[in-house]
Structure formats: C-alpha cells, structure tokens
Amino acid sequence: MNSIDSAGTYQLGSRAVKRLGYGAMQLAGPGVFGPPKDHDAAIAVLREAVALGVDHIDTSDFYGPHVTNRIIREALAPYPANLTIVTKVGARRDEKGAWLRAFSRGELIAAVHDNLRNLGLEVLDVVNLRLMFDELKPAEGSLEAPLTVLAELQQQGLIRHIGLSNVTPAQVREARNFCEIVCVQNQYNLVYRDDDALIDELASAGIAYVPFFPLGGFSPIQSSALSEVASRLGTMPMQVAIAWLLRRAPNILLIPGTSSIAHLRENLAAAELEMSAEIMAVLDGIAAQRS
C-alpha cells in the first residue's frame, strides 16, 4: 500500500480520488512562465507521482502557457485509467507573463480546446472556472455568462465536470443554480483561513474543496509554533501543514506542487503523520495569532 492511501479518498465528480494529489504549476519556468530549467526532471517528478499512487493532477494550459500540459502528456500519456486531470480556464498570459482575464465566450471555448489538444485528451475530466474579477483574491461578479459556455461544452461531451477557482461563497451558491459544481479551489492553508465556513458548507453538500498554496505558495508558511510541532513529531514543518489540512475536513483534496522528487516524496509521506487533538489545537491557534 502506498503511503498516501492512509489519507483516504473523496468524491471528485464521478470518481473517488485519493486525497493527496499533485499540482503541476511548478513544472513551468520562473513565475509559472516559459519552460522548466530541467525538462527531464519535470518528466521524472510526474512519473514518480503516479508511481507513488497519485491519481489526480491539477494543471492549466495557462501555466507556461501550454508548458505543463505538454509535459504531462509527454510524461504520462497514454494515461492510467484511474488518473483524473483537473484543469482551469478563465485566464491567459501576455508576452511578458502577466495574468489576464479571459472570460469571453471565444476565449473560454479556445481554452478548453487548447487543454484538450495539449493534454492529448478527447474529454476533460474536470474544468475549473478561474475567476479574475480580482487577480489576487476572490471578488464578487456574476458567473452566469462563463458558466453558460462551460455548460454548453459539457453538453457537447468535451467536459465531464465543472468546478470553480478563486470564488466567494456567494458565487458558489450562484453557480450551483446553473450547473453541478464538483469542486472549489481557493487559497487556504494553516495560516490563511478565510474559507473556514465555506469548507464546512461544501462538505455538507458533498463538494470537494481543493486548497491552492497549501504550503503558502511563493511565500512558504513560517511559524515558530509550526516548527515546534514538527520538532516534537520528528518531521518537517511542511509535512505538518499538509497533515493538518487532511485532518481539517474530509472533503479537502490536496495538490501540493514541487519540481523535486525528494520534496514530492516528503509531501506524500505527510499522509501517514498522526497528530493528537492537543497538537491540532496548537496548530489551529496559529491563524488566530496572525489575525
């Protein structure tokens, strides 16, 4: 049995996937733009992830752009039958790497076809609509027009399931009036806890919650309390942060990203980390200390 099996599974669309997956964003170059410094290493990380039992990968064709999807295809196609690939649309990159909103009907249709082509798929397992009303954080705005486009593509058989990314609770509720939503992907981690109530609401509805930047993203979590807990457990702070997320709610699916096989193995090994109620309480207090 692989170590990540101990974290259990959760429903993502029509499949139950292991709660520890892999995020492919770091396979692109600096700033998620351009090719990786070491192409062969990127291929090796993906293959090792699958070998270690990972059965869902998060990506997007605007990573690079086009870079991570092409690497995924090169590394893993023909894909294992149990592998779920989750991608995103709603943004694009300019020639300097800036992140721009891409919400028009034509842009969304083109993005879905770009993902299909570069991944080498006939249908996308899950497509998250990435909102860009504010680039850095969720901001209110209607989802009716873009979700209508994705729902049409779903009816055409190009998309199996639809999810959301960078959204407010109100937008989640609005979206569920238009189509089935199978997952929500927002920033959330041990320190950044804005979605506490939303996670519980989604759990009650059987909807997966997928935290991006589960380890802090480009600014890794720094906390003396986290370091002290890791020392007590004889492990590393980032493993504790992952284990806390797995304990936080049963509907949380994790997609920690890395371009290193060593870090990949460390991330996945966090599934076996046991934490007492006392340690969970200490970790829960970290966000309160920073507010």
LOLUMFI-609754 format. One record per atom (N, C-alpha, C): x, y, z. Coordinates in pm, whole numbers, plus 50000, padded with zeros to 5 digits. Layout:
// residues N
XYZ;...
END
This chain:
// residues 291
500844988050000;500005000050000;500875012450000;500565022149913;501285034749910;500935043050033;501865051650075;501645059350196;500435068650184;500145073450065;499025082950053;497675076050067;497625062950061;496355055950079;495775058350218;496655060750316;496175062550453;495385075450470;495475084650375;494705097150382;493265095150337;492965083750277;491615081050231;491305087150096;490045086850058;489605092049928;488415101349948;488085108649842;486895117149841;486395118049698;485105120049685;484505120449553;484845133249478;485355131849358;485625143149270;484915140249138;483745145949121;482945142649004;482475128349013;482755120548910;482285106648904;483285096748963;484405101749017;485425092849070;485755096049215;486095085749290;486675087649423;488185087949404;488815099049440;490255100549423;490925101149559;492195097749561;492965098749684;493105113549722;493085116049851;493025129849897;494335137449879;495405130549852;496675137149820;496955135549672;496945146749600;497255146749458;498515154549431;498595160049311;499805167349270;499405179549187;499995191049220;499775203249143;500955205949052;500675207848923;501735208548822;502275222548796;501795232548867;502175246348837;503685248448838;504375242348933;505815244648947;506645237748839;506005230548749;506755224248640;507105234148530;506435245748528;506795256148432;508015263848483;508445273748406;509605281648444;509305291548556;510255300248589;510065310148695;508835318848668;508045321348774;506825329048756;505755321448680;505875308148674;504945299548601;504905303748454;506055307448401;506145312648265;507355306448196;507125301448075;508205295447998;508505281148041;509505275147979;509825261048006;510585259348137;510575247148191;511335244548314;512835244848288;513585247248394;515045247148382;515545233148347;514855223148400;515265209248378;514045201248330;513935199748200;512785192848141;512715178348186;513835171448189;513845157248226;513425155448371;513815164848458;513415163948598;511915165548613;511315174348532;509865176148536;509145163348496;509635156848393;509075144048350;509185133748461;510345133448525;510595123548630;509675125548750;509405138148787;508535140948901;507115135748874;506605138348755;505265133648721;505185118548724;506145111948668;506115097248665;506265091548806;507065097948890;507215093249028;505915095349106;505235106549081;503965109149150;502965097849122;502835094148997;501905083348961;502375070149019;503685067749016;504225055349071;503955054249221;503895065649290;503655065849433;502155065649468;501305065049365;499875063349390;499015075449365;499605086749324;498795098649295;497845095549180;496555098949200;495585096149093;494795108549051;495235120449095;494675132649036;495745143549033;495765150248918;496765160648891;496045173348854;496505184448912;495935197648882;496875205148788;496295211248684;497095218248585;496285229348521;496845235948421;496125245348336;496985248248214;496325251148104;497075254447984;497665268547991;497235276648090;497895289648103;499115289048195;499495277148240;500775275448306;501845273848197;502625284048180;503675283548079;503675295047981;502635297547903;501465289047880;501815276447799;500945266747806;500985254047733;502065244347785;502965249347871;504135241347909;503755229147992;503035231248102;502805219848192;501935209148126;500945213148049;500105203147984;500885194447886;501785200747813;502595192947717;503555183647790;504085188047905;504955179447984;504175167748041;502955170548091;502115159848144;501835149348036;501515154047917;501235144647807;502475136447774;503615142947766;504855135747734;505195125547841;504955129147967;505345120348077;504395108748097;503095111048078;502115101448127;501205095248022;501105101047903;500235095147800;500895082847739;500105072447710;498665071047739;498435070347890;497415077547935;497215079548077;496665067048146;497065064948273;496465054048351;494945055948358;494225045048357;492765045748354;492185052848476;492915052448588;492375058248712;492835072548735;493555078548640;494095091948659;493075102548621;492805111748714;491935123148689;492785135648673;492585142648561;493315155148536;492335166648546;492645175948635;491805187748658;492525199848600;491835207548517;492455219148457;491625231648484;492115243148439;491455255848464;491395264248338;490335272148326;490205282148220;489715295148284;489825306148209;489365318948260;490455329348268;491695325248240;492825334548241;493715331648121;494585341248091;495585339247987;496835347148026;497905345047953;499165351847978;499515360647859;500075372547885;500565380547774;502025376947748;502655384047654;504015380447613;505045382647724;504695390247828;505595392447940;505275383648060;504225375448047;503875366348154;502815371448249;502255383248223;501195388548311;499955379748302;499185379248412;497955371448418;496795380448381;496055376748278;494955384948228;493665377048227;492565384048246;491245377748244;490915373148102;490325361248089;489945355847959;488585349247973;487555357647979;486225353248016;485235353047902;485625358047786;484665358747676;484335344747626;483235343747555;482815330847501;483915324647415;484465332647325;485505327447237;486745323147313;487135330847414;488325327347491;488125314547570;486955312647628;486695300547705;486665288147616;486015289347501;485975278047408;487375274547359;488155284847325;489525282547278;490365276047388;490175280447513;490955274947623;490655260147645;489395256347635;489035242247651;489685233947540;489655238947419;490265231447308;491795231247321;492395241947371;493845241847395;494215231047496;493425230147604;493695219847705;493545205947647;492505203847570;492305190747507;493485187147418;493885196447335;494955193847238;496285191347309;496655200047403;497975198847464;498075187347563;496945183447622;496955171647708;496765158747628;496295159947505;496055148247423;494835140447468;493775147747504;492545141547553;491375144647461;490375136147465;489135138747390;488085145247478;488235143647610;487325149847705;488125153247830;487815164747892;488495169148012;487705164348134;488395158148230;487725152648348;487015163548427;487745173848466;487195185048542;487805197948490;486955207948467;487425221148427;486975231248532;487925237648597;487625248148693;487565261648622;486515269148648;486445282948600;487215291548699;488335297048654;489185305448739;488735319948724;488205325548834;487685339248828;488805349348840;488665360248766;489685370648763;489065384548784;487955385148861;487425398348896;488455406048977;489255398649055;490455403749120;491505392949103;492665396649055;493685386549024;494165379149148;494215386049262;494865380549379;493925374049479;492645377749476;491735372349576;490325371749519;489435363949581;488055363449534;487395377249541;486575380249439;485835392849433;484515390149365;483475397049409;482145394349357;482015397949209;481145390749141;480845392748999;480045380848950;479185382948854;478295372348808;479035361848725;478645349248747;479255337948675;478345332548566;477195338548547;476205332748457;476745330948315;477365341348259;477815340548120;478905330048100;479995330148179;481035319948156;480565305848188;479745304148292;479255290748323;478315285448215;477585294348151;476725290148040;477565284147928;478705290247901;479605285047797;480145271347836;480615270047960;481175257148003;480095246248007;478875249948046;477795240148047;477475235247906;477555244147808;477345240047668;478425230447623;479675233247660;480775224347624;480645210847696;480095211147815;479825198747887;478765190547814;477725197147766;476675190247691;477205184547560;478245191047505;478855186147381;479805174447406;480025171147532;480885159747564;482365163047575;482715175947580;484125179847590;484585181147735;483645182647827;483935184247970;483035174648048;483605167348143;482785158648226;482185166248345;483035173948412;482585180648533;483135194848539;482435203448614;482795217548625;483085220948771;484145228848791;484495233848924;484735248748919;485095254449033;485325268849044;486645271449114;487265282849082;488515286749146;488525301649173;489025305549291;489145319649330;487765326149341;486885319849418;485485324149425;485065327449568;483985335249578;483375338249706;482265328149735;481845327049861;480725318149893;479465321649813;479205334449793;478015338449716;478105333449573;479295333849515;479455329049377;479285313949369;479705306749471;479485292249473;477995289349471;477255296349554;475805294049559;475145297849427;475575308849365;475035312649235;475335302049131;476575297249129;476985287549028;476175274749038;475845270449159;475115257949176;473685258849123;473225270949097;471905272649033;471975270148882;473195271048824;473355269348679;473785255248641;474635249248722;475155235948688;475695229248813;475965216348804;476565209248916;478025213748932;478405217049052;479775220849084;480385209549167;481515203949120;482095192449189;483255196149280;483825208149262;484935212149348;485085227249348;485685232249454;486025246449466;487505247149503;488235255549430;489665256749451;489995271249488;490335273249614;490675286549665;491965285849746;492525297549776;493685297849863;493265294750006;493985285350067;493685281450204;494855273350257;495235276150380;496275268250444;496215270650595;497185265650666;497225266550811;497105280850862;497615290350785;497625304350826;496495312150761;496225309550633;495215316950557;493905309350565;492985313850652;491815305850690;490485312450650;490455321050551;489235328350517;488065319050482;488345307350431;487285298350382;486835287950483;487085290050610;486685280050710;485205276450698;484345286450694;482905283750688;482515277450555;483135282050446;482815276650313;483175261850305;484315257950360;484715243950357;483655235050421;483155239350535;482135231450604;480825231150526;480485242250462;479265242750380;479385233050262;480545232750199;480755223850085;480775209250130;481335206550246;481355192850297;479945187650315;479055196150363;477665192050382;476985188750249;477475195050140;476895192850007;477645182149928;478685176349986;479455166049916;480345171549806;480775183949820;481605190549719;483045191349770;483995187549686;485395187949724;485905202249734;486795204549829;487475217349843;488965214849823;489555222249731;490955219949692;491765232549720;492525232949829;493295244949860;494485246649767;494585258549704;495855261149638;496745269049735;498035268349712;499045273249805;498865266649943;498705253349949;498515246750078;499715248150171;500875251150113;502085253150193;502535267650192;501655276650147;501975290850145;502335296250009;502535287449910;502815292149774;504195297949761;504265309849699;505565316049673;506205321549801;505435322349909;505935326550040;505615315550141;506455305250150;506155293850236;505815297850379;504925290250440;504475293150577;505675293250671;505775303950751;506815305050852;506125307050987;506345298051081;505705298951211;506545291451313;506845298051423;507615291351528;506805279951588;505465282051601;504615271351655;504625259151564;504555261551433;504595250551336;505935243251345;507015250751355;508335244551365;508485236451492;507905241551602;507995234351729;507205221251723;506015221451661;505245209151646;506005199051560;506575203751450;507335194851363;508505188451438;509155196351522;510275191051600;509785180251698;508645182651761;508085172751855;507745159751784;507285160851661;506875149051585;508025142651508;509175149151509;510325143951436;510155144451286;509495154951239;509255156351095;509505170751053;509065174450934;509315187750880;508055196250884;508215209450898;507035218250908;506045216650794;506525215150672;505595214350560;504775201350563;505365190650618;504605178350633;503485180150737;503795187550841;502775190350943;501645198650883;502005208550801;500985217050738;500055208950648;500605199250577;499785190650491;498905181650577;499495175750681;498725166850768;497585174250837;497825186850875;496755194850936;495585196650838;495885199450713;494835201150612;494035188250594;494695176950594;493985164250580;493065161750698;493445166350816;492605164850934;491515175450941;491705186650872;490785198050886;489365194650843;489205187650731;487875184050683;488005172550584;487025163550581;487135151650494;487025154850346;486465166550310;486295169850169;487475177450111;488535179250189;489725186150137;490575176550056;490845180349931;491785173449844;493015182349827;494185176649841;495405184649839;496185182749711;496765193749662;497565193249539;498885200649558;499685196849660;500965203649677;501835201449554;502495211949511;503305211149390;504785211849422;505585205949338;507035206449353;507665201949222;508885206349200;509645201549084;510745191949128;510695187549254;511725178849311;511125165549354;511735154649315;511265141449357;511385140049508;512455145149567;512625144149712;511485151249785;511155163249741;510065170749804;508715164049779;508545158349661;507325151049631;507125139749732;508145131949756;508055120849850;507755125849991;508375136850030;508115142650162;506665147050174;506145153650070;504755158250073;503795146550089;504005136150010;503085124850013;503195116850143;504365116650202;504555109450328;503775115750442;503365128350427;502605135150531;501275128150558;500795120250463;499525113150482;499565103750602;500755098950637;500875089250746;501135095750881;501245109050883;501565115951006;500345116451099;500505111751220;499415111851318;499595123751412;498475130751438;498535142451524;497415141751628;497765144251750;496795143751860;495895156051857;494835155451936;493935166951948;494685178952005;495625176352095;496425187252153;497235194352045;497865186651958;498665192751851;497775200151752;496635194451721;495705201351631;495285214751690;495055215251821;494665227751885;495775238051876;497015233751893;498145242951880;498205248551738;498035239851639;498085244251501;496905253251466;495735250151518;494565258551493;494795272651545;495585273951649;495835287251707;496765295951628;497475290451530;498445298351454;497775309551377;496655306551312;495955316951234;495455328051325;494955324351443;494455334451537;495565343951581;496775338651597;497905347051638;498285357051531;497945353951405;498345362651295;497245372451254;496045370851309;494935379451271;494985392751346;
END
